Each structure stands twice: as structure tokens, then as C-alpha cells.
Amino acid sequence: MPSQSSPRSFAHQMLREIYEQPAAIARTLEYYLDLCGVAPDFRDEPLHAVAALFRQHPDLIIAASGSSRHAGLAAEILLEDLAGLVVDVEYASEYACRSTTTRRHPDDPSPVLVLSQSGETADTLAALREAARRGHPTIAVTNVAGSTMTHEATVALPTLAGVELAIPATKSFTTQLALIEVLALLAAGERGALPFAEIEARLAALADVPESIAAQLPAWERQIAALAPIYADAHSFIYLGRGVHYAIAREGALKLKESSYLHAEGYPSGELKHGPNALVSPEVPLVVVATVDLDDPESLLRYEKTVSLLYDMREQGARVLALANAADRTIASLASHTIWIEPAAESLLPVSEVVPLQLFAYFMAVSHGVDVDRPRNLTKSVTTE
């Protein structure tokens, strides 16, 4: 558990909940992992039912909405790359409208995993019920014990973020990402996709994430508070990321939209030149996730392509706010401003890199005079105990 600093008052619930993320992630990991032994291991009691589903089925359907769907997009990459599962991600609002005759395995329906912070999201609950009606085993990841989804799903997997009072999701999202990493490594073990020694090493690295985020948060806050006024004149933003970082680009754009009322869209980095680049101007900056796992050849390839894109954007005169590995001078030389992220494994970087994007959305909202805890036209199913 990260060490506790002296109490601090926060101007808004959203900022307080951003700072609560290290403890929330640590609680979630401690629920699913035994971290007291020589090496971390999975706890059988909360995970045995979902482990059986991973053993029995070669694929998985994910249905979710909003931020939870972005967690689902990250889950798709991690479950496919680490565990060899075949994963489809649906909008929960679309799932119940899809054909019932398109199942890959008519006699053995794939599990359907739904993600919802409240466990009461209407579209996601409808998707869960439709999946059950079609005969699919269901898995519900929610942040509210005793919610409708936890009662109706075949398997319920809680996150332990605690009550989230601000409407924009912060700690509920990062605890979902942490649990997804646990599930991807569990599935990898059950399916023999990774040797257990590697799984142990990855679990140990995951256990270190809360302390790493806690250590980086104060510097991120100071830097981004100073950056927000610089970007306050922007009319729209384009967020870019490759691989699992595309999901984080999408989440960063959504967080900015709902928090500050500024338009933003998230794209895979390689898609910028297939249309969106026409929008890039001083009034439409780029926010680029350009982190890299130097020990992962595929991550290095994605990074090199991102560097090439940033060279072109510099020549084009684009304003670029980049997230990059600490001390990455290449990215710093190509971006207008750079936010440093401590190096981590590719699958763990999203848990850290989304936090400065949350802070950017927060400070942009504050600079525009928005009630960041209660954005207009938005509601949250559960904001009280």
C-alpha cells in the first residue's frame, strides 16, 4: 500500500479522486493477488470461476460504455497479446441490437464480459441480460458491491476504488485497468500462453504500480497546472496512441470532452494522415501518447513509427503535447511540451499514462470555469454510499 502523506484539502472531488488512485489500485490488487509470499500469486477464491471460463473458451466478448469501454479496448489488446484469446469489444448500447445468429460457436457460446463502474448502467445491464438470454456465461466487472450486475452475472469481479463522487471517472477507470492486467495474466497462465516465471515477474511489476503513480503525481500536477493556460486557447484536440495506448488516447479525449466541454477525438496514431490531419492547426493541438517499453520489440516498432510521425508534425508546425518515457530527449525535441512517465512494461504503461491525461482534463476544465465534478448533461448511476 502506498505510504500516506499528510492530509490535504482539494478544490474538487475529481482532483481528490485522482490522488486516491494509488490506494484504490493497491486495494484492488490485494483483493485478487497474494502479495505476502516470496513471489506474488493469484488468490483462488475471487478468481477460480473466471479462470475456469478462460480454460474452457477460446474467445471473449466485451460490452461496455463510455470510459468502461475504453478499459475494454485495453483489455482486448492485453487478453489477445498476453493470453492468446480472441476478443471482440462491443458498445453495450449496440450489443442487444446485434444479430443473435452470428456466434462463432453456436453450441458453446463465448463468455461475455461487461464493465460498469456503477453496476447499474442501463445500456450495459441490458447487454448483460441479452447475453444471458442468448445462453452466454457472463462476467461483470463493477465498482459497487451488491449492484444489479453483480447479482445477475455468472461471475462478479469487483474493483475496490471506493465511492467516486465526481462524474468523470478516474479511480474507477484505473482500477479496471489494474484488474484487466490481473485477468490477462490469469488467462495466460490458464491457457499456457506464458511461463509462470514470467507471470510472476509481471505480477510483481504490477504490484509496484501504485507506489510509482503516487511518486509521480505531485510533479504531474504542478506541470499540468502550468500547461493548461498555454492550451486554453485551443478549440479542439486530437489524441493519438498506438496499440494499447490507443485506448488511453480515447479515454483522454473523452475525459477532456466531458470535463471541459472542449471537443476532442482519439485516433490510432497511424490514422492521423488518413483524414484528421486536415484539422491540425495551432487551434487544434495533438496530444500524443509516445511512451515505449524498450524491452518489447513490438513496442519499439510502434514507438519508431510515432517518432516518424512527430518529425512530420514538427515540419507541419503542429502544437504537440506528448507523453513520453522519462528523459526521452527524442520525443522532447519533437514536441512542444512533454510530460514524463516512468518506464514500465508495455501492458502496465496505460495505468500510469492515463493519470496525467486526467489531470490535463481537470485543469483545462478549471481554466474554463467548468464545475468539473458535475459537468452539464451528464449523470452518474452511483455517487453516494
Contacts in CASP RR format, 6 or more apart in sequence:
PFRMAT RR
TARGET T0000
AUTHOR 0000-0000-0000
METHOD contacts of the structure
MODEL  1
MPSQSSPRSFAHQMLREIYEQPAAIARTLEYYLDLCGVAPDFRDEPLHAV
AALFRQHPDLIIAASGSSRHAGLAAEILLEDLAGLVVDVEYASEYACRST
TTRRHPDDPSPVLVLSQSGETADTLAALREAARRGHPTIAVTNVAGSTMT
HEATVALPTLAGVELAIPATKSFTTQLALIEVLALLAAGERGALPFAEIE
ARLAALADVPESIAAQLPAWERQIAALAPIYADAHSFIYLGRGVHYAIAR
EGALKLKESSYLHAEGYPSGELKHGPNALVSPEVPLVVVATVDLDDPESL
LRYEKTVSLLYDMREQGARVLALANAADRTIASLASHTIWIEPAAESLLP
VSEVVPLQLFAYFMAVSHGVDVDRPRNLTKSVTTE
1 23 0 8 1.000
1 26 0 8 1.000
1 27 0 8 1.000
1 30 0 8 1.000
1 210 0 8 1.000
2 22 0 8 1.000
2 23 0 8 1.000
2 26 0 8 1.000
2 210 0 8 1.000
2 211 0 8 1.000
2 214 0 8 1.000
3 214 0 8 1.000
4 23 0 8 1.000
8 19 0 8 1.000
10 16 0 8 1.000
10 19 0 8 1.000
11 366 0 8 1.000
12 166 0 8 1.000
12 362 0 8 1.000
12 366 0 8 1.000
12 372 0 8 1.000
12 373 0 8 1.000
13 165 0 8 1.000
13 166 0 8 1.000
13 373 0 8 1.000
14 166 0 8 1.000
14 168 0 8 1.000
14 170 0 8 1.000
14 259 0 8 1.000
14 358 0 8 1.000
14 362 0 8 1.000
14 372 0 8 1.000
14 373 0 8 1.000
15 362 0 8 1.000
17 164 0 8 1.000
17 165 0 8 1.000
17 166 0 8 1.000
17 170 0 8 1.000
17 171 0 8 1.000
18 170 0 8 1.000
18 171 0 8 1.000
18 217 0 8 1.000
18 355 0 8 1.000
18 358 0 8 1.000
18 359 0 8 1.000
18 362 0 8 1.000
19 217 0 8 1.000
20 161 0 8 1.000
20 171 0 8 1.000
21 170 0 8 1.000
21 171 0 8 1.000
21 174 0 8 1.000
21 175 0 8 1.000
21 210 0 8 1.000
21 213 0 8 1.000
21 355 0 8 1.000
22 210 0 8 1.000
22 211 0 8 1.000
22 213 0 8 1.000
22 214 0 8 1.000
22 217 0 8 1.000
23 210 0 8 1.000
24 159 0 8 1.000
24 160 0 8 1.000
24 161 0 8 1.000
24 162 0 8 1.000
24 171 0 8 1.000
24 174 0 8 1.000
24 175 0 8 1.000
25 171 0 8 1.000
25 174 0 8 1.000
25 175 0 8 1.000
25 178 0 8 1.000
25 209 0 8 1.000
25 210 0 8 1.000
25 213 0 8 1.000
25 351 0 8 1.000
26 210 0 8 1.000
27 160 0 8 1.000
27 161 0 8 1.000
27 175 0 8 1.000
28 159 0 8 1.000
28 160 0 8 1.000
28 161 0 8 1.000
28 175 0 8 1.000
28 178 0 8 1.000
28 179 0 8 1.000
29 35 0 8 1.000
29 178 0 8 1.000
29 182 0 8 1.000
29 206 0 8 1.000
29 207 0 8 1.000
29 210 0 8 1.000
31 43 0 8 1.000
31 46 0 8 1.000
31 158 0 8 1.000
31 160 0 8 1.000
32 42 0 8 1.000
32 43 0 8 1.000
32 46 0 8 1.000
32 47 0 8 1.000
32 179 0 8 1.000
32 182 0 8 1.000
33 40 0 8 1.000
33 41 0 8 1.000
33 42 0 8 1.000
33 43 0 8 1.000
33 182 0 8 1.000
33 203 0 8 1.000
33 206 0 8 1.000
33 207 0 8 1.000
34 40 0 8 1.000
34 41 0 8 1.000
34 42 0 8 1.000
34 43 0 8 1.000
35 207 0 8 1.000
39 200 0 8 1.000
39 203 0 8 1.000
39 204 0 8 1.000
40 200 0 8 1.000
40 203 0 8 1.000
40 204 0 8 1.000
40 206 0 8 1.000
40 207 0 8 1.000
41 200 0 8 1.000
41 203 0 8 1.000
42 51 0 8 1.000
42 182 0 8 1.000
42 186 0 8 1.000
46 157 0 8 1.000
47 182 0 8 1.000
47 186 0 8 1.000
49 154 0 8 1.000
49 155 0 8 1.000
50 139 0 8 1.000
50 155 0 8 1.000
50 157 0 8 1.000
50 183 0 8 1.000
50 186 0 8 1.000
51 186 0 8 1.000
51 190 0 8 1.000
53 111 0 8 1.000
53 137 0 8 1.000
53 139 0 8 1.000
53 154 0 8 1.000
53 155 0 8 1.000
54 83 0 8 1.000
54 85 0 8 1.000
54 186 0 8 1.000
54 187 0 8 1.000
54 190 0 8 1.000
54 191 0 8 1.000
55 190 0 8 1.000
55 191 0 8 1.000
57 108 0 8 1.000
57 110 0 8 1.000
57 111 0 8 1.000
57 137 0 8 1.000
58 85 0 8 1.000
58 86 0 8 1.000
59 85 0 8 1.000
59 86 0 8 1.000
59 87 0 8 1.000
59 88 0 8 1.000
59 104 0 8 1.000
59 105 0 8 1.000
59 110 0 8 1.000
60 79 0 8 1.000
60 85 0 8 1.000
60 86 0 8 1.000
60 87 0 8 1.000
60 88 0 8 1.000
60 110 0 8 1.000
60 111 0 8 1.000
60 112 0 8 1.000
60 113 0 8 1.000
61 87 0 8 1.000
61 88 0 8 1.000
61 89 0 8 1.000
61 90 0 8 1.000
61 95 0 8 1.000
61 110 0 8 1.000
61 111 0 8 1.000
61 112 0 8 1.000
61 113 0 8 1.000
61 131 0 8 1.000
61 136 0 8 1.000
62 72 0 8 1.000
62 75 0 8 1.000
62 76 0 8 1.000
62 87 0 8 1.000
62 88 0 8 1.000
62 89 0 8 1.000
62 90 0 8 1.000
62 112 0 8 1.000
62 113 0 8 1.000
62 114 0 8 1.000
62 115 0 8 1.000
63 89 0 8 1.000
63 90 0 8 1.000
63 91 0 8 1.000
63 92 0 8 1.000
63 95 0 8 1.000
63 112 0 8 1.000
63 113 0 8 1.000
63 114 0 8 1.000
63 124 0 8 1.000
63 127 0 8 1.000
63 128 0 8 1.000
63 131 0 8 1.000
64 71 0 8 1.000
64 72 0 8 1.000
64 89 0 8 1.000
64 91 0 8 1.000
64 92 0 8 1.000
64 114 0 8 1.000
64 115 0 8 1.000
64 116 0 8 1.000
64 124 0 8 1.000
65 91 0 8 1.000
65 92 0 8 1.000
65 93 0 8 1.000
65 116 0 8 1.000
65 121 0 8 1.000
65 123 0 8 1.000
65 124 0 8 1.000
66 254 0 8 1.000
67 117 0 8 1.000
67 169 0 8 1.000
67 172 0 8 1.000
67 173 0 8 1.000
67 251 0 8 1.000
67 254 0 8 1.000
67 255 0 8 1.000
68 115 0 8 1.000
68 116 0 8 1.000
68 117 0 8 1.000
68 121 0 8 1.000
68 124 0 8 1.000
68 169 0 8 1.000
68 173 0 8 1.000
68 176 0 8 1.000
69 89 0 8 1.000
69 91 0 8 1.000
69 92 0 8 1.000
69 115 0 8 1.000
70 173 0 8 1.000
70 247 0 8 1.000
70 248 0 8 1.000
70 250 0 8 1.000
70 251 0 8 1.000
70 254 0 8 1.000
71 115 0 8 1.000
71 173 0 8 1.000
71 176 0 8 1.000
71 177 0 8 1.000
71 180 0 8 1.000
71 247 0 8 1.000
71 251 0 8 1.000
72 89 0 8 1.000
72 115 0 8 1.000
72 176 0 8 1.000
72 180 0 8 1.000
72 247 0 8 1.000
73 89 0 8 1.000
73 246 0 8 1.000
73 247 0 8 1.000
73 250 0 8 1.000
74 177 0 8 1.000
74 180 0 8 1.000
74 244 0 8 1.000
74 247 0 8 1.000
74 248 0 8 1.000
74 350 0 8 1.000
75 87 0 8 1.000
75 89 0 8 1.000
75 113 0 8 1.000
75 115 0 8 1.000
75 180 0 8 1.000
75 183 0 8 1.000
75 184 0 8 1.000
76 87 0 8 1.000
76 88 0 8 1.000
76 89 0 8 1.000
77 243 0 8 1.000
77 244 0 8 1.000
77 247 0 8 1.000
78 180 0 8 1.000
78 181 0 8 1.000
78 184 0 8 1.000
78 244 0 8 1.000
78 347 0 8 1.000
79 85 0 8 1.000
79 87 0 8 1.000
79 180 0 8 1.000
79 183 0 8 1.000
79 184 0 8 1.000
79 187 0 8 1.000
80 86 0 8 1.000
80 87 0 8 1.000
81 347 0 8 1.000
82 184 0 8 1.000
82 185 0 8 1.000
82 187 0 8 1.000
82 188 0 8 1.000
82 193 0 8 1.000
82 194 0 8 1.000
82 347 0 8 1.000
83 184 0 8 1.000
83 185 0 8 1.000
83 187 0 8 1.000
83 188 0 8 1.000
83 189 0 8 1.000
83 190 0 8 1.000
83 191 0 8 1.000
83 193 0 8 1.000
83 194 0 8 1.000
84 187 0 8 1.000
84 188 0 8 1.000
84 191 0 8 1.000
84 193 0 8 1.000
85 187 0 8 1.000
85 191 0 8 1.000
86 104 0 8 1.000
90 98 0 8 1.000
90 127 0 8 1.000
91 123 0 8 1.000
92 114 0 8 1.000
92 121 0 8 1.000
92 123 0 8 1.000
92 124 0 8 1.000
92 126 0 8 1.000
92 127 0 8 1.000
93 123 0 8 1.000
93 127 0 8 1.000
95 126 0 8 1.000
95 127 0 8 1.000
95 130 0 8 1.000
95 131 0 8 1.000
96 126 0 8 1.000
96 127 0 8 1.000
96 130 0 8 1.000
100 134 0 8 1.000
103 109 0 8 1.000
103 110 0 8 1.000
103 134 0 8 1.000
104 110 0 8 1.000
109 134 0 8 1.000
109 135 0 8 1.000
109 136 0 8 1.000
109 137 0 8 1.000
110 136 0 8 1.000
111 136 0 8 1.000
111 137 0 8 1.000
111 138 0 8 1.000
111 139 0 8 1.000
111 154 0 8 1.000
112 127 0 8 1.000
112 128 0 8 1.000
112 131 0 8 1.000
112 136 0 8 1.000
112 137 0 8 1.000
112 138 0 8 1.000
112 139 0 8 1.000
113 138 0 8 1.000
113 139 0 8 1.000
113 140 0 8 1.000
113 141 0 8 1.000
114 124 0 8 1.000
114 125 0 8 1.000
114 127 0 8 1.000
114 128 0 8 1.000
114 131 0 8 1.000
114 138 0 8 1.000
114 139 0 8 1.000
114 140 0 8 1.000
114 141 0 8 1.000
114 149 0 8 1.000
114 153 0 8 1.000
115 124 0 8 1.000
115 141 0 8 1.000
115 142 0 8 1.000
115 176 0 8 1.000
116 124 0 8 1.000
116 125 0 8 1.000
116 140 0 8 1.000
116 141 0 8 1.000
116 142 0 8 1.000
116 147 0 8 1.000
116 149 0 8 1.000
117 142 0 8 1.000
117 143 0 8 1.000
117 144 0 8 1.000
117 161 0 8 1.000
117 164 0 8 1.000
117 169 0 8 1.000
117 172 0 8 1.000
117 173 0 8 1.000
117 176 0 8 1.000
117 380 0 8 1.000
117 381 0 8 1.000
117 382 0 8 1.000
118 142 0 8 1.000
118 143 0 8 1.000
118 144 0 8 1.000
118 147 0 8 1.000
118 380 0 8 1.000
118 381 0 8 1.000
118 382 0 8 1.000
119 125 0 8 1.000
119 140 0 8 1.000
119 142 0 8 1.000
119 143 0 8 1.000
119 144 0 8 1.000
119 147 0 8 1.000
119 148 0 8 1.000
119 149 0 8 1.000
119 150 0 8 1.000
119 381 0 8 1.000
119 382 0 8 1.000
120 144 0 8 1.000
120 147 0 8 1.000
120 148 0 8 1.000
120 149 0 8 1.000
120 381 0 8 1.000
120 382 0 8 1.000
121 381 0 8 1.000
124 149 0 8 1.000
125 148 0 8 1.000
125 149 0 8 1.000
125 152 0 8 1.000
128 138 0 8 1.000
128 140 0 8 1.000
128 149 0 8 1.000
128 152 0 8 1.000
128 153 0 8 1.000
129 152 0 8 1.000
131 138 0 8 1.000
132 138 0 8 1.000
132 152 0 8 1.000
132 154 0 8 1.000
137 154 0 8 1.000
137 155 0 8 1.000
138 152 0 8 1.000
138 153 0 8 1.000
138 154 0 8 1.000
138 155 0 8 1.000
139 153 0 8 1.000
139 154 0 8 1.000
139 155 0 8 1.000
139 156 0 8 1.000
139 157 0 8 1.000
140 149 0 8 1.000
140 150 0 8 1.000
140 152 0 8 1.000
140 153 0 8 1.000
140 155 0 8 1.000
140 156 0 8 1.000
140 157 0 8 1.000
141 157 0 8 1.000
141 158 0 8 1.000
141 159 0 8 1.000
141 176 0 8 1.000
141 179 0 8 1.000
142 149 0 8 1.000
142 150 0 8 1.000
142 156 0 8 1.000
142 157 0 8 1.000
142 158 0 8 1.000
142 159 0 8 1.000
143 158 0 8 1.000
143 159 0 8 1.000
143 160 0 8 1.000
143 161 0 8 1.000
143 162 0 8 1.000
143 164 0 8 1.000
143 172 0 8 1.000
143 175 0 8 1.000
143 382 0 8 1.000
144 150 0 8 1.000
144 158 0 8 1.000
144 382 0 8 1.000
145 158 0 8 1.000
147 382 0 8 1.000
149 156 0 8 1.000
150 156 0 8 1.000
150 158 0 8 1.000
157 179 0 8 1.000
157 183 0 8 1.000
159 172 0 8 1.000
159 175 0 8 1.000
159 176 0 8 1.000
159 178 0 8 1.000
159 179 0 8 1.000
160 175 0 8 1.000
161 171 0 8 1.000
161 172 0 8 1.000
161 174 0 8 1.000
161 175 0 8 1.000
162 171 0 8 1.000
163 382 0 8 1.000
163 383 0 8 1.000
163 384 0 8 1.000
163 385 0 8 1.000
164 170 0 8 1.000
164 171 0 8 1.000
164 172 0 8 1.000
164 380 0 8 1.000
164 383 0 8 1.000
165 373 0 8 1.000
165 383 0 8 1.000
165 384 0 8 1.000
166 372 0 8 1.000
166 373 0 8 1.000
167 258 0 8 1.000
167 373 0 8 1.000
167 374 0 8 1.000
167 375 0 8 1.000
167 378 0 8 1.000
167 379 0 8 1.000
167 380 0 8 1.000
167 383 0 8 1.000
168 255 0 8 1.000
168 258 0 8 1.000
168 259 0 8 1.000
168 358 0 8 1.000
168 361 0 8 1.000
168 372 0 8 1.000
168 373 0 8 1.000
168 375 0 8 1.000
170 358 0 8 1.000
173 251 0 8 1.000
173 354 0 8 1.000
174 351 0 8 1.000
174 354 0 8 1.000
174 355 0 8 1.000
177 350 0 8 1.000
177 351 0 8 1.000
177 354 0 8 1.000
178 206 0 8 1.000
178 209 0 8 1.000
178 351 0 8 1.000
181 202 0 8 1.000
181 206 0 8 1.000
181 347 0 8 1.000
181 348 0 8 1.000
181 351 0 8 1.000
182 203 0 8 1.000
182 206 0 8 1.000
184 347 0 8 1.000
185 194 0 8 1.000
185 199 0 8 1.000
185 202 0 8 1.000
185 203 0 8 1.000
185 206 0 8 1.000
187 193 0 8 1.000
188 194 0 8 1.000
188 199 0 8 1.000
189 196 0 8 1.000
189 199 0 8 1.000
194 202 0 8 1.000
202 345 0 8 1.000
202 347 0 8 1.000
205 344 0 8 1.000
205 345 0 8 1.000
205 348 0 8 1.000
206 348 0 8 1.000
209 344 0 8 1.000
209 348 0 8 1.000
209 351 0 8 1.000
209 352 0 8 1.000
212 342 0 8 1.000
212 344 0 8 1.000
212 352 0 8 1.000
213 351 0 8 1.000
213 352 0 8 1.000
213 355 0 8 1.000
215 342 0 8 1.000
216 341 0 8 1.000
216 342 0 8 1.000
216 352 0 8 1.000
216 355 0 8 1.000
217 355 0 8 1.000
219 340 0 8 1.000
220 339 0 8 1.000
220 355 0 8 1.000
220 356 0 8 1.000
220 359 0 8 1.000
221 359 0 8 1.000
223 339 0 8 1.000
224 339 0 8 1.000
224 356 0 8 1.000
224 359 0 8 1.000
224 360 0 8 1.000
224 363 0 8 1.000
225 363 0 8 1.000
227 321 0 8 1.000
227 337 0 8 1.000
227 360 0 8 1.000
227 363 0 8 1.000
228 360 0 8 1.000
228 363 0 8 1.000
228 364 0 8 1.000
228 366 0 8 1.000
228 367 0 8 1.000
229 367 0 8 1.000
230 337 0 8 1.000
231 237 0 8 1.000
231 285 0 8 1.000
231 319 0 8 1.000
231 321 0 8 1.000
231 364 0 8 1.000
232 364 0 8 1.000
232 367 0 8 1.000
232 368 0 8 1.000
233 283 0 8 1.000
234 262 0 8 1.000
234 283 0 8 1.000
234 284 0 8 1.000
234 285 0 8 1.000
234 319 0 8 1.000
235 262 0 8 1.000
235 263 0 8 1.000
235 283 0 8 1.000
235 284 0 8 1.000
236 262 0 8 1.000
236 263 0 8 1.000
236 264 0 8 1.000
236 265 0 8 1.000
236 279 0 8 1.000
236 283 0 8 1.000
236 284 0 8 1.000
237 253 0 8 1.000
237 256 0 8 1.000
237 262 0 8 1.000
237 263 0 8 1.000
237 264 0 8 1.000
237 265 0 8 1.000
237 284 0 8 1.000
237 285 0 8 1.000
237 286 0 8 1.000
237 287 0 8 1.000
238 264 0 8 1.000
238 265 0 8 1.000
238 266 0 8 1.000
238 267 0 8 1.000
238 272 0 8 1.000
238 276 0 8 1.000
238 279 0 8 1.000
238 280 0 8 1.000
238 284 0 8 1.000
238 285 0 8 1.000
238 286 0 8 1.000
238 287 0 8 1.000
239 249 0 8 1.000
239 250 0 8 1.000
239 252 0 8 1.000
239 253 0 8 1.000
239 256 0 8 1.000
239 264 0 8 1.000
239 265 0 8 1.000
239 266 0 8 1.000
239 267 0 8 1.000
239 286 0 8 1.000
239 287 0 8 1.000
239 288 0 8 1.000
239 289 0 8 1.000
239 357 0 8 1.000
240 249 0 8 1.000
240 266 0 8 1.000
240 267 0 8 1.000
240 268 0 8 1.000
240 269 0 8 1.000
240 270 0 8 1.000
240 272 0 8 1.000
240 286 0 8 1.000
240 287 0 8 1.000
240 288 0 8 1.000
240 289 0 8 1.000
240 306 0 8 1.000
240 309 0 8 1.000
241 248 0 8 1.000
241 249 0 8 1.000
241 266 0 8 1.000
241 267 0 8 1.000
241 268 0 8 1.000
241 269 0 8 1.000
241 288 0 8 1.000
241 289 0 8 1.000
241 306 0 8 1.000
242 268 0 8 1.000
242 269 0 8 1.000
242 270 0 8 1.000
242 289 0 8 1.000
242 302 0 8 1.000
242 305 0 8 1.000
242 306 0 8 1.000
243 268 0 8 1.000
243 302 0 8 1.000
244 346 0 8 1.000
244 347 0 8 1.000
244 349 0 8 1.000
244 350 0 8 1.000
245 289 0 8 1.000
245 291 0 8 1.000
245 302 0 8 1.000
245 349 0 8 1.000
245 350 0 8 1.000
245 353 0 8 1.000
246 266 0 8 1.000
246 267 0 8 1.000
246 268 0 8 1.000
246 269 0 8 1.000
247 350 0 8 1.000
248 289 0 8 1.000
248 350 0 8 1.000
248 353 0 8 1.000
248 354 0 8 1.000
248 357 0 8 1.000
249 266 0 8 1.000
249 267 0 8 1.000
249 268 0 8 1.000
249 269 0 8 1.000
249 287 0 8 1.000
249 289 0 8 1.000
250 266 0 8 1.000
251 354 0 8 1.000
251 357 0 8 1.000
252 264 0 8 1.000
252 266 0 8 1.000
252 287 0 8 1.000
252 354 0 8 1.000
252 357 0 8 1.000
252 358 0 8 1.000
252 360 0 8 1.000
252 361 0 8 1.000
253 264 0 8 1.000
253 265 0 8 1.000
253 266 0 8 1.000
253 287 0 8 1.000
254 264 0 8 1.000
255 357 0 8 1.000
255 358 0 8 1.000
255 361 0 8 1.000
256 262 0 8 1.000
256 264 0 8 1.000
256 357 0 8 1.000
256 360 0 8 1.000
256 361 0 8 1.000
256 364 0 8 1.000
257 263 0 8 1.000
257 264 0 8 1.000
258 361 0 8 1.000
258 375 0 8 1.000
258 378 0 8 1.000
259 361 0 8 1.000
259 362 0 8 1.000
259 364 0 8 1.000
259 365 0 8 1.000
259 370 0 8 1.000
259 372 0 8 1.000
259 375 0 8 1.000
260 361 0 8 1.000
260 364 0 8 1.000
260 365 0 8 1.000
260 367 0 8 1.000
260 368 0 8 1.000
260 370 0 8 1.000
260 372 0 8 1.000
261 365 0 8 1.000
261 368 0 8 1.000
261 370 0 8 1.000
261 375 0 8 1.000
261 376 0 8 1.000
262 364 0 8 1.000
262 368 0 8 1.000
264 287 0 8 1.000
265 276 0 8 1.000
267 276 0 8 1.000
269 288 0 8 1.000
269 302 0 8 1.000
269 305 0 8 1.000
269 306 0 8 1.000
269 309 0 8 1.000
270 305 0 8 1.000
270 309 0 8 1.000
272 280 0 8 1.000
272 286 0 8 1.000
272 309 0 8 1.000
273 309 0 8 1.000
277 316 0 8 1.000
280 286 0 8 1.000
280 313 0 8 1.000
280 316 0 8 1.000
280 318 0 8 1.000
281 318 0 8 1.000
282 319 0 8 1.000
285 318 0 8 1.000
285 319 0 8 1.000
285 320 0 8 1.000
285 321 0 8 1.000
285 336 0 8 1.000
286 313 0 8 1.000
286 318 0 8 1.000
286 319 0 8 1.000
286 320 0 8 1.000
286 321 0 8 1.000
287 320 0 8 1.000
287 321 0 8 1.000
287 322 0 8 1.000
287 323 0 8 1.000
287 357 0 8 1.000
287 360 0 8 1.000
288 306 0 8 1.000
288 309 0 8 1.000
288 310 0 8 1.000
288 320 0 8 1.000
288 321 0 8 1.000
288 322 0 8 1.000
288 323 0 8 1.000
288 335 0 8 1.000
289 322 0 8 1.000
289 323 0 8 1.000
289 353 0 8 1.000
290 303 0 8 1.000
290 306 0 8 1.000
290 307 0 8 1.000
290 310 0 8 1.000
290 322 0 8 1.000
290 323 0 8 1.000
290 324 0 8 1.000
290 328 0 8 1.000
290 331 0 8 1.000
290 335 0 8 1.000
291 303 0 8 1.000
291 323 0 8 1.000
291 324 0 8 1.000
291 325 0 8 1.000
291 341 0 8 1.000
291 343 0 8 1.000
291 349 0 8 1.000
291 353 0 8 1.000
292 299 0 8 1.000
292 300 0 8 1.000
292 302 0 8 1.000
292 303 0 8 1.000
292 325 0 8 1.000
292 328 0 8 1.000
293 299 0 8 1.000
293 300 0 8 1.000
293 343 0 8 1.000
293 344 0 8 1.000
293 345 0 8 1.000
293 346 0 8 1.000
293 349 0 8 1.000
294 300 0 8 1.000
294 325 0 8 1.000
294 343 0 8 1.000
295 345 0 8 1.000
296 345 0 8 1.000
296 346 0 8 1.000
298 346 0 8 1.000
299 346 0 8 1.000
307 330 0 8 1.000
307 331 0 8 1.000
307 334 0 8 1.000
310 320 0 8 1.000
310 322 0 8 1.000
310 331 0 8 1.000
310 334 0 8 1.000
310 335 0 8 1.000
311 334 0 8 1.000
313 320 0 8 1.000
313 334 0 8 1.000
314 320 0 8 1.000
314 334 0 8 1.000
319 336 0 8 1.000
320 334 0 8 1.000
320 335 0 8 1.000
320 336 0 8 1.000
320 337 0 8 1.000
321 335 0 8 1.000
321 336 0 8 1.000
321 337 0 8 1.000
321 338 0 8 1.000
321 339 0 8 1.000
321 360 0 8 1.000
322 331 0 8 1.000
322 332 0 8 1.000
322 334 0 8 1.000
322 335 0 8 1.000
322 337 0 8 1.000
322 338 0 8 1.000
322 339 0 8 1.000
323 338 0 8 1.000
323 339 0 8 1.000
323 341 0 8 1.000
323 353 0 8 1.000
323 356 0 8 1.000
323 357 0 8 1.000
324 331 0 8 1.000
324 332 0 8 1.000
324 335 0 8 1.000
324 338 0 8 1.000
324 339 0 8 1.000
324 340 0 8 1.000
324 341 0 8 1.000
325 331 0 8 1.000
325 340 0 8 1.000
325 341 0 8 1.000
325 342 0 8 1.000
325 343 0 8 1.000
326 340 0 8 1.000
326 341 0 8 1.000
326 342 0 8 1.000
326 343 0 8 1.000
327 340 0 8 1.000
328 338 0 8 1.000
328 340 0 8 1.000
331 338 0 8 1.000
332 338 0 8 1.000
339 356 0 8 1.000
341 349 0 8 1.000
341 352 0 8 1.000
341 353 0 8 1.000
341 356 0 8 1.000
342 352 0 8 1.000
344 352 0 8 1.000
362 372 0 8 1.000
365 372 0 8 1.000
365 375 0 8 1.000
366 372 0 8 1.000
END
